[in-house]
Amino acid sequence: MGSVFVERLALKQGLWWLCAGLLAGAAVFVLPSALAPALLVGACILAAAAALAIGAQKRDERATANAPGGENVSAALPPRAREILERLPDPLMLLDDANRVILSNNAMVAVVGTDTHNKHVSAVLRTPALLEAIERTTATGEPASVGFSVQIPVEQHYQAYVTRTEQTPRVTAVLLHDVTANLKAEEARADFVANASHELRTPLAALSGFIDTLKGHAKDDEEAREKFLDIMSIEAGRMRRLIDDLLSLTRIEQNEHVPPQDEVDIHGAVQDAAAALQGLARLDNMTLSVTEANGLPPIIGDRDELIQLFQNLMHNAIKYGHPGGHVWVSLATATGTIAPPGRHSADSFVAVAVRDDGEGIPREAIPRLTERFYRVDVRRSRERGGTGLGLAIVKHIVNRHHGRLLIDSKAGEGSTFTVLLPALQHTISERTLSRN
């Protein structure tokens, strides 16, 4: 509305000077000849003034349109609108008709850097597919969408949306949406299905083979039948454990975003987990001991999940420790200053460490230990009945409890898995009263 008014005002000013000149020229033919020369000079002056006024108006318009960095467009953004754009969580960039940057919000600055104002977009974004989409949208006004990846400093994947305004001065907007988490989740799901299918296919193939053998030439061989039935029982147990772990992992993942609400005595939970595995430790002639700890603060957690967490860690220590060796479980408090940073902070933590005296884990394998179906020693893991899901379950239980999992291992010296869980500073009744 304001721009229309300005254009009309400029037009009226130009026409006024033109009309005045034309009227003066017409007066030359109407008024007495004595006055004609003076009026003719005046008409020329008025016409020249009109031409100069119109030319100056056009020059002002062109100067405004060509202001460096699209200053006219940038200045047209109200402060409140600019603040909203700056606070958007997704990266946003605004470009003028010449594809120079007039605005990069905070999220975009984190992606491309701070010095972007008045630069051509090709100096800021280096992805050819995205630059082509921007050029096409700027020229035609048709919206575009293109995906691209950034490898440095870490691999990230974006979906870019490009659109242009129709009103002048035209502005092209480039909006980036980070789809890294979605792509990684999709890859993880695909890997999960492939790995789960592979893990189930092997025991199923074994069962099918033994069934066919027992139906065929071995059906009357009692010794072979007993041997095959024992193997079939082992393979069936392997499938049962895998399915149980898959169901357990699915349940834990579904509840991972729901904080637990119960007050748990962590020492009691560790003792119960160890008691359930004492029989397994004796079968391998191993000693499983828990260091007594007094005065440990309680935590807020899910007791059943915590017992499962500690059982998985102790079970791994028994499986991969030296036969006849030792598994130590210790409990202690740790101050928040020595706990590694995470999404949540606390003044103190309860630390539960499970240490074995096994062969240790290669350092390069440690970051992958909590991946689904990842095994350092595939053959040994399957021989000991491992599913490759135990530490993945541990990771998700720790995440739900806002804790941290630390892994330390040296070749030939065994491994230590330490779980840090935020300690409860007040009892539930005290917290309830504080809310009221």
Sine and cosine of phi, psi and omega as CSV:
sin_phi,cos_phi,sin_psi,cos_psi,sin_omega,cos_omega
0.00,0.00,-0.71,0.70,0.00,-1.00
-0.91,0.42,-0.62,0.78,-0.01,-1.00
-0.92,0.39,-0.58,0.81,0.05,-1.00
-0.90,0.43,-0.67,0.74,0.02,-1.00
-0.88,0.47,-0.69,0.72,0.00,-1.00
-0.89,0.46,-0.68,0.74,0.00,-1.00
-0.89,0.45,-0.67,0.74,0.01,-1.00
-0.91,0.42,-0.64,0.77,0.00,-1.00
-0.89,0.45,-0.70,0.72,0.02,-1.00
-0.89,0.47,-0.63,0.78,0.01,-1.00
-0.91,0.42,-0.68,0.74,0.00,-1.00
-0.89,0.45,-0.66,0.75,0.00,-1.00
-0.89,0.46,-0.66,0.75,0.02,-1.00
-0.92,0.40,-0.68,0.73,0.00,-1.00
-0.91,0.41,-0.55,0.83,0.00,-1.00
-0.88,0.48,-0.71,0.70,0.02,-1.00
-0.91,0.42,-0.64,0.77,0.03,-1.00
-0.89,0.45,-0.72,0.70,0.00,-1.00
-0.89,0.46,-0.66,0.76,0.00,-1.00
-0.88,0.47,-0.65,0.76,0.02,-1.00
-0.91,0.41,-0.68,0.74,0.00,-1.00
-0.91,0.42,-0.64,0.77,0.03,-1.00
-0.90,0.44,-0.66,0.75,0.01,-1.00
-0.90,0.44,-0.62,0.79,0.03,-1.00
-0.91,0.41,-0.64,0.77,0.01,-1.00
-0.91,0.41,-0.53,0.85,-0.02,-1.00
-0.91,0.42,-0.37,0.93,0.00,-1.00
-0.88,0.47,-0.58,0.81,-0.04,-1.00
-1.00,0.08,-0.27,0.96,-0.08,-1.00
-0.99,-0.16,-0.69,0.73,-0.10,-1.00
-0.98,0.20,0.20,-0.98,0.00,-1.00
-0.84,0.55,0.51,-0.86,-0.08,-1.00
-0.89,0.46,-0.41,0.91,0.00,-1.00
-0.89,0.45,-0.51,0.86,-0.03,-1.00
-1.00,-0.04,-0.18,0.98,-0.12,-0.99
-0.86,0.52,-0.74,0.67,-0.03,-1.00
-0.85,0.53,-0.66,0.75,-0.01,-1.00
-0.91,0.42,-0.68,0.73,0.00,-1.00
-0.93,0.38,-0.54,0.84,0.02,-1.00
-0.91,0.41,-0.67,0.74,0.06,-1.00
-0.88,0.48,-0.68,0.73,0.01,-1.00
-0.89,0.46,-0.63,0.78,0.02,-1.00
-0.89,0.45,-0.67,0.74,0.03,-1.00
-0.88,0.47,-0.68,0.73,0.00,-1.00
-0.89,0.46,-0.69,0.72,0.00,-1.00
-0.91,0.42,-0.65,0.76,0.02,-1.00
-0.91,0.42,-0.67,0.75,0.03,-1.00
-0.90,0.44,-0.65,0.76,0.02,-1.00
-0.89,0.46,-0.63,0.78,0.03,-1.00
-0.90,0.44,-0.69,0.72,0.01,-1.00
-0.89,0.45,-0.66,0.75,0.02,-1.00
-0.90,0.43,-0.63,0.78,-0.01,-1.00
-0.90,0.43,-0.70,0.71,-0.01,-1.00
-0.91,0.40,-0.67,0.74,0.02,-1.00
-0.88,0.47,-0.66,0.75,0.02,-1.00
-0.90,0.45,-0.61,0.79,0.02,-1.00
-0.89,0.45,-0.68,0.73,0.00,-1.00
-0.91,0.41,-0.64,0.76,0.01,-1.00
-0.90,0.44,-0.62,0.78,0.04,-1.00
-0.89,0.46,-0.66,0.75,-0.01,-1.00
-0.90,0.43,-0.70,0.72,-0.01,-1.00
-0.92,0.40,-0.62,0.78,0.01,-1.00
-0.90,0.43,-0.63,0.78,0.02,-1.00
-0.92,0.39,-0.68,0.74,-0.01,-1.00
-0.91,0.41,-0.52,0.85,-0.06,-1.00
-0.98,-0.18,0.29,0.96,0.00,-1.00
-0.86,0.50,0.63,-0.78,-0.07,-1.00
-0.84,0.55,0.71,-0.70,0.09,-1.00
0.93,0.38,0.33,0.94,0.01,-1.00
0.88,0.47,0.68,0.73,-0.07,-1.00
-0.86,0.51,-0.54,0.84,-0.01,-1.00
-0.91,0.42,-0.64,0.77,0.01,-1.00
-0.95,0.32,-0.68,0.73,0.00,-1.00
-0.88,0.47,-0.66,0.75,-0.01,-1.00
-0.93,0.37,-0.40,0.92,-0.02,-1.00
-0.97,0.24,-0.22,0.98,0.01,-1.00
-0.97,0.24,0.87,-0.49,0.06,-1.00
-0.88,0.47,0.51,-0.86,-0.01,-1.00
-0.82,0.57,-0.63,0.78,-0.03,-1.00
-0.92,0.38,-0.65,0.76,0.04,-1.00
-0.90,0.44,-0.66,0.75,0.02,-1.00
-0.89,0.46,-0.66,0.75,0.00,-1.00
-0.90,0.44,-0.64,0.77,0.02,-1.00
-0.90,0.44,-0.70,0.71,0.01,-1.00
-0.89,0.45,-0.62,0.79,0.01,-1.00
-0.90,0.44,-0.52,0.86,-0.09,-1.00
-1.00,-0.02,-0.04,1.00,0.02,-1.00
-0.88,0.48,0.66,-0.75,-0.02,-1.00
-0.95,0.31,-0.41,0.91,0.00,-1.00
-1.00,-0.05,0.58,-0.82,0.01,-1.00
-0.88,0.47,0.74,-0.67,-0.02,-1.00
-0.70,-0.71,0.68,-0.74,0.05,-1.00
-0.71,-0.70,0.70,-0.71,0.07,-1.00
-0.94,-0.35,0.69,-0.73,-0.04,-1.00
-0.83,-0.57,0.50,-0.86,0.08,-1.00
-1.00,0.04,-0.16,-0.99,-0.05,-1.00
-0.88,0.47,-0.45,0.89,0.00,-1.00
-1.00,-0.04,0.19,0.98,0.00,-1.00
0.88,0.47,0.57,0.82,0.14,-0.99
-0.99,-0.14,0.56,-0.83,-0.09,-1.00
-0.96,0.28,0.82,-0.58,0.09,-1.00
-0.93,-0.36,-0.28,0.96,0.05,-1.00
-0.35,-0.94,0.74,-0.68,0.19,-0.98
-0.78,-0.63,0.87,-0.50,-0.02,-1.00
-0.97,0.25,0.06,-1.00,-0.11,-0.99
-0.87,0.50,-0.64,0.77,-0.01,-1.00
-0.91,0.41,-0.61,0.79,0.03,-1.00
-0.93,0.36,-0.62,0.79,0.03,-1.00
-0.86,0.51,-0.61,0.80,0.02,-1.00
-0.91,0.42,-0.41,0.91,-0.03,-1.00
-1.00,0.02,-0.72,0.70,-0.16,-0.99
-0.95,-0.30,-0.24,0.97,-0.03,-1.00
0.93,-0.38,0.15,-0.99,-0.15,-0.99
-1.00,0.06,-0.56,0.83,-0.12,-0.99
-1.00,0.03,0.99,0.15,-0.04,-1.00
-0.87,-0.50,-0.34,0.94,-0.14,-0.99
-0.88,0.47,0.75,-0.66,0.07,-1.00
0.95,0.32,0.11,0.99,0.07,-1.00
-1.00,0.02,0.49,-0.87,0.10,-1.00
-0.93,0.36,0.57,-0.82,-0.10,-0.99
-0.87,0.50,-0.49,0.87,-0.01,-1.00
-0.93,0.37,-0.31,0.95,0.06,-1.00
-1.00,0.04,-0.14,0.99,-0.06,-1.00
-0.94,-0.34,-0.74,0.68,0.04,-1.00
-0.95,-0.30,0.80,-0.60,-0.12,-0.99
-0.95,-0.32,0.24,0.97,-0.02,-1.00
-1.00,0.00,0.90,-0.44,-0.06,-1.00
-0.84,0.55,-0.68,0.73,-0.03,-1.00
-0.88,0.47,-0.65,0.76,0.01,-1.00
-0.94,0.34,-0.66,0.75,0.02,-1.00
-0.90,0.44,-0.63,0.78,0.05,-1.00
-0.90,0.44,-0.66,0.75,0.02,-1.00
-0.90,0.44,-0.64,0.77,0.02,-1.00
-0.90,0.43,-0.72,0.70,0.01,-1.00
-0.87,0.48,-0.67,0.74,-0.03,-1.00
-0.92,0.40,-0.69,0.73,0.00,-1.00
-0.93,0.38,-0.65,0.76,0.03,-1.00
-0.88,0.48,-0.61,0.79,-0.05,-1.00
-0.98,0.18,-0.62,0.78,-0.13,-0.99
-0.96,-0.29,-0.38,0.93,-0.05,-1.00
0.99,0.10,0.01,1.00,0.00,-1.00
-0.99,0.12,0.77,-0.64,0.03,-1.00
-0.89,0.46,0.44,-0.90,0.00,-1.00
-0.64,-0.77,0.42,-0.91,0.06,-1.00
-0.66,-0.75,0.75,-0.67,-0.04,-1.00
-0.54,-0.84,0.61,-0.79,0.05,-1.00
-0.98,-0.18,0.56,-0.83,0.04,-1.00
-0.43,-0.90,0.23,-0.97,-0.05,-1.00
-0.80,-0.60,0.50,-0.87,0.08,-1.00
-0.86,-0.51,0.79,-0.61,-0.08,-1.00
-1.00,-0.10,-0.33,0.94,-0.10,-1.00
-0.84,-0.55,0.69,-0.73,0.03,1.00
-0.98,0.21,-0.41,0.91,0.10,-0.99
-0.74,-0.67,0.37,-0.93,-0.03,-1.00
-0.94,0.34,0.83,-0.56,0.05,-1.00
-0.68,-0.73,0.54,-0.84,-0.03,-1.00
-0.87,-0.50,0.71,-0.71,-0.04,-1.00
-0.78,-0.62,0.47,-0.88,0.22,-0.97
-0.91,-0.41,0.87,-0.50,-0.07,-1.00
-0.98,-0.20,0.68,-0.73,0.06,-1.00
-0.88,-0.48,0.80,-0.60,-0.07,-1.00
-0.85,-0.52,0.75,-0.66,0.04,-1.00
-0.55,-0.83,0.27,-0.96,-0.05,-1.00
-0.69,-0.73,0.60,-0.80,0.05,-1.00
-0.97,0.25,0.39,-0.92,0.03,-1.00
-1.00,-0.05,-0.53,0.85,-0.01,-1.00
-0.97,0.26,0.52,-0.86,0.05,-1.00
-1.00,-0.03,0.52,-0.85,-0.09,1.00
-0.93,0.36,0.69,-0.73,-0.08,-1.00
-0.96,0.28,0.59,-0.81,0.01,-1.00
-0.78,-0.63,0.73,-0.68,0.08,-1.00
-0.97,-0.22,0.78,-0.62,-0.01,-1.00
-0.95,-0.31,0.71,-0.71,0.05,-1.00
-0.87,-0.50,0.91,-0.41,-0.03,-1.00
-0.91,-0.41,0.79,-0.61,0.01,-1.00
-0.96,-0.28,0.67,-0.74,0.07,-1.00
-0.85,-0.53,0.85,-0.53,-0.03,-1.00
-0.97,0.24,0.92,-0.40,-0.01,-1.00
-0.94,-0.35,0.32,0.95,-0.03,-1.00
-0.86,0.51,-0.74,0.67,-0.04,-1.00
-0.89,0.46,-0.64,0.76,0.00,-1.00
-0.90,0.44,-0.70,0.71,-0.01,-1.00
-0.91,0.41,-0.66,0.75,0.01,-1.00
-0.92,0.39,-0.60,0.80,0.05,-1.00
-0.91,0.42,-0.64,0.77,0.04,-1.00
-0.91,0.42,-0.67,0.74,0.06,-1.00
-0.89,0.45,-0.65,0.76,0.01,-1.00
-0.90,0.43,-0.64,0.77,0.03,-1.00
-0.90,0.43,-0.67,0.74,0.01,-1.00
-0.90,0.44,-0.69,0.72,0.04,-1.00
-0.89,0.45,-0.63,0.78,-0.02,-1.00
-0.89,0.46,-0.73,0.68,0.00,-1.00
-0.88,0.47,-0.70,0.72,-0.01,-1.00
-0.90,0.44,-0.70,0.72,-0.02,-1.00
-0.93,0.37,-0.67,0.74,0.01,-1.00
-0.89,0.46,-0.67,0.74,0.03,-1.00
-0.88,0.48,-0.68,0.73,0.00,-1.00
-0.90,0.43,-0.69,0.72,-0.04,-1.00
-0.90,0.43,-0.57,0.82,0.01,-1.00
-0.99,0.16,-0.50,0.87,-0.08,-1.00
-0.91,0.41,-0.61,0.79,-0.07,-1.00
-0.90,0.44,-0.80,0.60,0.04,-1.00
-0.92,0.40,-0.54,0.84,0.04,-1.00
-0.90,0.44,-0.67,0.75,0.04,-1.00
-0.89,0.45,-0.63,0.77,0.02,-1.00
-0.90,0.43,-0.71,0.70,0.02,-1.00
-0.87,0.49,-0.71,0.70,0.00,-1.00
-0.88,0.48,-0.67,0.74,0.01,-1.00
-0.89,0.46,-0.69,0.72,0.00,-1.00
-0.93,0.37,-0.58,0.81,0.04,-1.00
-0.89,0.45,-0.70,0.71,0.03,-1.00
-0.89,0.46,-0.63,0.78,0.01,-1.00
-0.91,0.42,-0.68,0.74,0.00,-1.00
-0.93,0.38,-0.47,0.88,0.06,-1.00
-0.98,0.22,-0.38,0.93,-0.07,-1.00
-0.99,-0.12,-0.83,-0.56,-0.16,-0.99
-0.94,0.35,-0.28,0.96,-0.03,-1.00
-0.99,-0.13,0.15,0.99,-0.10,-1.00
-0.93,0.38,-0.41,0.91,0.02,-1.00
-0.97,-0.26,0.09,1.00,0.00,-1.00
-1.00,-0.09,0.98,-0.19,-0.10,-0.99
-0.90,0.43,-0.65,0.76,-0.02,-1.00
-0.90,0.44,-0.71,0.70,0.03,-1.00
-0.91,0.42,-0.62,0.78,-0.01,-1.00
-0.88,0.48,-0.69,0.72,0.01,-1.00
-0.90,0.43,-0.65,0.76,0.00,-1.00
-0.91,0.42,-0.71,0.71,-0.02,-1.00
-0.92,0.38,-0.61,0.79,0.00,-1.00
-0.91,0.42,-0.59,0.81,0.06,-1.00
-0.89,0.45,-0.70,0.72,0.01,-1.00
-0.91,0.43,-0.65,0.76,0.01,-1.00
-0.89,0.45,-0.60,0.80,0.03,-1.00
-0.91,0.42,-0.65,0.76,0.03,-1.00
-0.89,0.45,-0.71,0.71,-0.01,-1.00
-0.92,0.39,-0.62,0.79,0.05,-1.00
-0.91,0.42,-0.63,0.77,0.07,-1.00
-0.90,0.44,-0.60,0.80,0.04,-1.00
-0.89,0.46,-0.68,0.73,0.04,-1.00
-0.91,0.41,-0.63,0.78,0.00,-1.00
-0.89,0.45,-0.69,0.73,0.02,-1.00
-0.90,0.43,-0.64,0.77,0.02,-1.00
-0.90,0.44,-0.71,0.71,0.00,-1.00
-0.91,0.41,-0.65,0.76,0.03,-1.00
-0.88,0.48,-0.68,0.73,0.00,-1.00
-0.93,0.38,-0.61,0.79,0.04,-1.00
-0.89,0.46,-0.71,0.71,0.02,-1.00
-0.91,0.42,-0.65,0.76,0.02,-1.00
-0.90,0.44,-0.70,0.71,0.00,-1.00
-0.89,0.45,-0.66,0.75,0.02,-1.00
-0.88,0.47,-0.70,0.72,0.00,-1.00
-0.89,0.45,-0.69,0.73,-0.02,-1.00
-0.91,0.42,-0.67,0.74,0.02,-1.00
-0.89,0.45,-0.62,0.79,0.00,-1.00
-0.91,0.41,-0.51,0.86,-0.03,-1.00
-0.98,-0.17,0.07,1.00,-0.12,-0.99
-0.87,0.49,-0.52,0.85,-0.03,-1.00
-0.99,0.10,-0.09,1.00,-0.02,-1.00
-0.99,-0.17,0.93,-0.36,-0.04,-1.00
-0.90,0.43,0.65,-0.76,0.08,-1.00
-0.93,0.37,0.34,-0.94,-0.12,-0.99
-0.83,-0.55,-0.16,0.99,-0.12,-0.99
-1.00,0.00,0.52,-0.85,0.11,-0.99
-1.00,0.06,0.80,-0.60,-0.14,-0.99
-0.85,-0.53,0.72,-0.69,0.17,-0.99
-0.99,0.14,0.97,-0.26,-0.14,-0.99
-0.92,0.40,-0.57,0.82,0.01,-1.00
-0.90,0.43,-0.66,0.75,0.03,-1.00
-0.90,0.43,-0.63,0.78,0.01,-1.00
-0.91,0.42,-0.64,0.77,0.03,-1.00
-0.92,0.40,-0.67,0.74,0.01,-1.00
-0.89,0.46,-0.66,0.75,0.01,-1.00
-0.91,0.42,-0.64,0.76,0.03,-1.00
-0.90,0.44,-0.67,0.74,0.00,-1.00
-0.92,0.38,-0.64,0.77,-0.01,-1.00
-0.87,0.49,-0.60,0.80,-0.02,-1.00
-0.94,0.35,-0.34,0.94,-0.07,-1.00
-0.95,-0.32,0.05,1.00,-0.01,-1.00
-0.89,0.46,-0.61,0.79,0.02,-1.00
-0.89,0.46,-0.69,0.72,0.03,-1.00
-0.90,0.44,-0.64,0.77,0.02,-1.00
-0.90,0.44,-0.65,0.76,0.00,-1.00
-0.91,0.42,-0.58,0.82,0.04,-1.00
-0.87,0.49,-0.54,0.84,0.04,-1.00
-1.00,-0.09,0.19,0.98,0.01,-1.00
0.83,0.55,0.65,0.76,0.00,-1.00
-0.92,-0.39,0.41,-0.91,0.03,-1.00
-0.96,-0.29,0.82,-0.57,0.04,-1.00
-0.92,-0.39,0.92,-0.40,-0.07,-1.00
-0.81,-0.58,0.56,-0.83,0.02,-1.00
-0.89,-0.46,0.82,-0.57,0.01,-1.00
-0.97,0.26,0.81,-0.59,0.00,-1.00
-0.91,0.41,0.65,-0.76,0.02,-1.00
-0.71,-0.70,0.77,-0.63,0.00,-1.00
-0.94,-0.33,0.54,-0.84,0.09,-1.00
0.96,0.27,0.34,0.94,0.05,-1.00
-0.95,0.32,0.71,-0.71,0.06,-1.00
-0.95,0.31,0.47,-0.88,0.07,-1.00
-0.96,0.29,0.16,-0.99,0.08,-1.00
-0.77,-0.64,0.28,-0.96,0.14,-0.99
-1.00,-0.05,0.86,-0.51,-0.06,-1.00
-0.23,-0.97,-0.04,-1.00,0.09,-1.00
-0.97,-0.25,0.93,-0.36,-0.15,-0.99
-0.88,0.48,-0.68,0.73,-0.02,-1.00
-0.89,0.45,-0.66,0.75,0.02,-1.00
-0.92,0.39,-0.63,0.78,0.01,-1.00
-0.91,0.40,-0.62,0.78,0.06,-1.00
-0.89,0.45,-0.67,0.74,0.04,-1.00
-0.89,0.46,-0.65,0.76,0.03,-1.00
-0.86,0.52,-0.78,0.63,-0.06,-1.00
-0.94,0.35,-0.56,0.83,0.06,-1.00
-0.90,0.44,-0.66,0.75,0.02,-1.00
-0.88,0.47,-0.68,0.73,0.00,-1.00
-0.92,0.39,-0.69,0.73,0.01,-1.00
-0.92,0.38,-0.64,0.77,0.01,-1.00
-0.88,0.47,-0.68,0.73,0.06,-1.00
-0.88,0.47,-0.66,0.75,0.00,-1.00
-0.89,0.45,-0.61,0.79,0.03,-1.00
-0.94,0.35,-0.68,0.74,-0.04,-1.00
-0.90,0.43,-0.65,0.76,-0.14,-0.99
-0.96,-0.27,0.05,1.00,0.10,-0.99
-0.99,0.16,0.18,-0.98,0.03,-1.00
-0.94,0.33,0.70,-0.71,0.11,-0.99
-0.83,0.56,0.73,-0.68,-0.07,-1.00
0.98,0.17,0.15,0.99,-0.05,-1.00
-1.00,0.00,-0.43,-0.90,-0.14,-0.99
-0.67,-0.74,0.60,-0.80,0.13,-0.99
-0.84,-0.54,0.85,-0.53,-0.02,-1.00
-0.96,-0.29,0.73,-0.68,0.09,-1.00
-0.86,-0.51,0.85,-0.53,-0.03,-1.00
-0.81,-0.59,0.52,-0.86,0.01,-1.00
-0.82,-0.57,0.61,-0.79,0.01,-1.00
-0.33,-0.94,0.20,-0.98,0.12,-0.99
-0.99,-0.16,0.51,-0.86,0.03,-1.00
-0.71,-0.71,0.68,-0.74,0.01,-1.00
-0.96,0.27,0.39,-0.92,-0.01,-1.00
-0.90,0.44,-0.39,0.92,-0.04,-1.00
-0.94,0.33,-0.48,0.88,-0.01,-1.00
-0.99,-0.10,-0.16,0.99,0.05,-1.00
-0.97,0.26,0.61,-0.79,-0.01,-1.00
-0.92,0.39,0.52,-0.86,-0.02,-1.00
-0.92,0.39,0.57,-0.82,0.03,-1.00
-0.48,-0.88,-0.27,-0.96,-0.03,-1.00
-0.93,0.36,-0.46,0.89,-0.06,-1.00
-0.80,-0.59,0.50,-0.86,0.01,-1.00
-0.84,-0.54,0.39,-0.92,0.04,-1.00
-0.50,-0.86,0.36,-0.93,0.02,-1.00
-0.94,0.33,-0.56,0.83,0.01,-1.00
-0.53,-0.84,0.34,-0.94,-0.03,-1.00
-0.78,-0.63,0.39,-0.92,0.21,-0.98
-0.98,-0.19,0.84,-0.55,-0.03,-1.00
-0.96,-0.27,0.82,-0.57,0.07,-1.00
-0.89,-0.45,0.90,-0.44,-0.05,-1.00
-0.92,-0.39,0.74,-0.67,0.06,-1.00
-0.90,-0.44,0.89,-0.46,-0.08,-1.00
-0.85,-0.53,0.67,-0.74,0.07,-1.00
-0.86,-0.52,0.11,-0.99,0.01,-1.00
-0.89,-0.45,0.61,0.79,-0.04,-1.00
-0.99,0.14,-0.38,-0.93,-0.08,-1.00
-0.98,0.21,-0.25,0.97,-0.05,-1.00
1.00,0.05,0.12,-0.99,-0.06,-1.00
-0.85,-0.53,0.72,-0.69,0.07,-1.00
-0.84,0.55,0.68,-0.74,-0.09,-1.00
-0.86,0.51,-0.58,0.81,-0.03,-1.00
-0.94,0.35,-0.30,0.96,-0.01,-1.00
-1.00,0.01,-0.29,0.96,-0.10,-0.99
-0.85,0.52,-0.70,0.71,-0.02,-1.00
-0.88,0.47,-0.34,0.94,-0.06,-1.00
-0.99,-0.17,0.01,1.00,-0.13,-0.99
-0.88,0.48,-0.52,0.86,-0.05,-1.00
-1.00,-0.01,0.10,1.00,0.08,-1.00
-0.96,0.28,0.53,-0.85,0.03,-1.00
-0.90,0.43,0.73,-0.68,0.08,-1.00
0.92,0.39,0.16,0.99,0.05,-1.00
-0.99,0.17,0.74,-0.68,0.04,-1.00
-0.72,-0.69,0.67,-0.74,0.09,-1.00
-0.96,0.29,-0.69,0.72,0.03,-1.00
-0.83,-0.56,0.99,-0.13,-0.10,-1.00
-0.88,0.47,-0.74,0.68,-0.07,-1.00
-0.88,0.48,-0.74,0.67,-0.04,-1.00
-0.91,0.42,-0.62,0.78,-0.01,-1.00
-0.88,0.47,-0.70,0.72,-0.02,-1.00
-0.94,0.34,-0.59,0.81,0.04,-1.00
-0.89,0.46,-0.55,0.84,-0.01,-1.00
-1.00,-0.04,0.15,0.99,0.08,-1.00
0.99,0.12,0.31,0.95,0.00,-1.00
-0.97,0.24,0.54,-0.84,0.02,-1.00
-0.97,-0.26,-0.21,0.98,-0.06,-1.00
0.99,0.16,0.18,0.98,-0.03,-1.00
-0.90,-0.44,-0.12,0.99,-0.11,-0.99
-0.86,0.51,-0.74,0.67,-0.03,-1.00
-0.97,0.24,-0.43,0.90,0.12,-0.99
-0.90,0.43,-0.64,0.77,0.06,-1.00
-0.90,0.43,-0.68,0.74,0.04,-1.00
-0.84,0.54,-0.72,0.69,-0.04,-1.00
-0.86,0.52,-0.72,0.70,-0.05,-1.00
-0.94,0.33,-0.56,0.83,0.07,-1.00
-0.92,0.39,-0.67,0.75,0.04,-1.00
-0.88,0.48,-0.68,0.74,0.03,-1.00
-0.87,0.49,-0.67,0.74,-0.01,-1.00
-0.89,0.45,-0.53,0.85,-0.02,-1.00
-1.00,-0.03,0.20,0.98,0.04,-1.00
0.85,0.53,0.58,0.82,-0.01,-1.00
-0.97,-0.26,-0.21,-0.98,0.00,-1.00
-0.68,-0.74,0.54,-0.84,0.05,-1.00
-0.90,-0.44,0.84,-0.54,0.02,-1.00
-0.92,-0.39,0.68,-0.73,-0.02,-1.00
-0.82,-0.58,0.81,-0.58,0.03,-1.00
-0.76,-0.65,0.79,-0.62,-0.04,-1.00
-0.46,-0.89,0.60,-0.80,0.08,-1.00
-0.73,-0.68,0.65,-0.76,-0.01,-1.00
-0.84,0.54,0.80,-0.60,0.03,-1.00
0.99,0.13,-0.06,1.00,-0.05,-1.00
-0.86,-0.51,0.10,1.00,0.03,-1.00
1.00,0.07,-0.12,-0.99,-0.07,-1.00
-0.71,-0.70,0.48,-0.88,0.07,-1.00
-0.78,-0.63,0.83,-0.55,0.07,-1.00
-0.94,-0.34,0.87,-0.49,-0.05,-1.00
-0.89,-0.45,0.78,-0.62,0.05,-1.00
-0.95,-0.30,0.82,-0.58,0.07,-1.00
-0.96,-0.28,0.85,-0.53,-0.02,-1.00
-0.85,-0.53,0.73,-0.68,-0.01,-1.00
-0.85,0.52,0.78,-0.63,0.01,-1.00
-0.98,0.19,0.57,-0.82,0.05,-1.00
-0.99,0.15,0.82,-0.57,-0.05,-1.00
-1.00,0.06,-0.42,0.91,-0.02,-1.00
-0.73,-0.68,0.39,-0.92,0.06,-1.00
-0.96,0.27,0.28,-0.96,-0.01,-1.00
-0.88,0.48,-0.64,0.76,-0.01,-1.00
-0.89,0.45,-0.63,0.78,0.02,-1.00
-0.91,0.42,-0.67,0.75,-0.01,-1.00
-0.91,0.41,-0.60,0.80,0.02,-1.00
-0.90,0.44,-0.69,0.72,0.02,-1.00
-0.89,0.45,-0.62,0.79,-0.02,-1.00
-0.91,0.41,-0.53,0.85,0.03,-1.00
-0.94,0.35,-0.59,0.81,-0.05,-1.00
-0.99,0.17,0.00,0.00,0.00,0.00
